[in-house]
Amino acid sequence: MLKHLITLGTLCATGALHAQGSAPAAAASASVSATQAAAPAGAFVIRPADAYDTSKLPDDHYGRLARYGKELTDRTFAYIGPEVKNTKMRFAGNNLACASCHQASATKKFAIPWVGAHATFPQYRAREDEVSTVEERINGCMERSMAGKKLPLDSREMKAFVTYMHFLSRDVPTGGKVEGQGLPPFKAPNRRADPAVGSTVYAEKCASCHGAEGAGLRAGAPGSATGYTFPPLWGKDSFNNGAGMSRLLFASSFIKTNMPQGTQYGQPQVTDDEAYDVAAFVLSHPRPVKAHLERDFPGRWNKPVDSAFPPYVDGAPADQHKYGPFGPLQDNMKALKDTLMKSSAK
């Protein structure tokens, strides 16, 4: 069921990369912003995947980089994964692909597409409480969803990612809106998510692809740098706990909108309750640990309530930040917002 669940997290903070609050007003809410799902008047509409065919580009520097960027997106593990022969190129810490989250080579509507992403940078990022570049955002994914390390800014790989994003955004004006960016809003059930119930959902709808132990299905032998046919959802070869996909509300929205594999926006195959519980089941398992998460969201007032790592500033227990219920947490953060903003401004 959960093929292509990793994250870039997060690339998503913009709604086109791993969403975790791309503007101060949006970051206080744990749910994915409804403004990303509603198509504003005059919004650019994501076209079918074949409209983004890099093979039709000229055989020049730009075309070659855009094609390499698409190849990196689809087969990240084969070029910068932990099993590639050249040890100097082992930047990713797992054998996932960017397209594990950013489906259809990052062109699928509401599957965290990159269409229009380039046109949104530089942008404010709540996670850093700073304006970030697209290169910094890519490296955020490298360190979190890919559980690895930063790409050098002058590397061919970084330039290829940026060029491919530029190609996907070529018709979108700077600051333009794109219908289908990010993920649609997810209204969580007003209760604690139940991993035990989620285990039943997983067994019925997910395990046939991702395996009973969440280890995924390898495309080749371990060590062959061939990645996965269906990616692992937990364990050492999955996204780490600093990725956007490690947040329950974010993962629930992704699952509801895109899983089982082949699901399209507006035609869900799981209910809100099923997505919520199975996300909790997946996130209840161990995964790589991102160091220094306490440095994330230094403003505190804009930390999503489902970011299940300290410090917590609302007095609620850690378990609630991981599994909910989230409504009371959101209300608490709204009440604390002004005080926390004043503290962060000092």
PyMOL commands that set and color helices and strands:
alter all, ss='L'
color gray80, all
select helices_A, chain A and resi 24-27+34-37+49-52+54-56+61-74+76-80+87-89+98-100+103-106+118-120+134-143+156-168+195-205+207-210+244-246+248-258+272-283+293-295+318-323+327-345
alter helices_A, ss='H'
color red, helices_A
select strands_A, chain A and resi 44-45+123-125+130-132+178-179+217-218+228-230
alter strands_A, ss='S'
color yellow, strands_A
deselect
rebuild
show_as cartoon
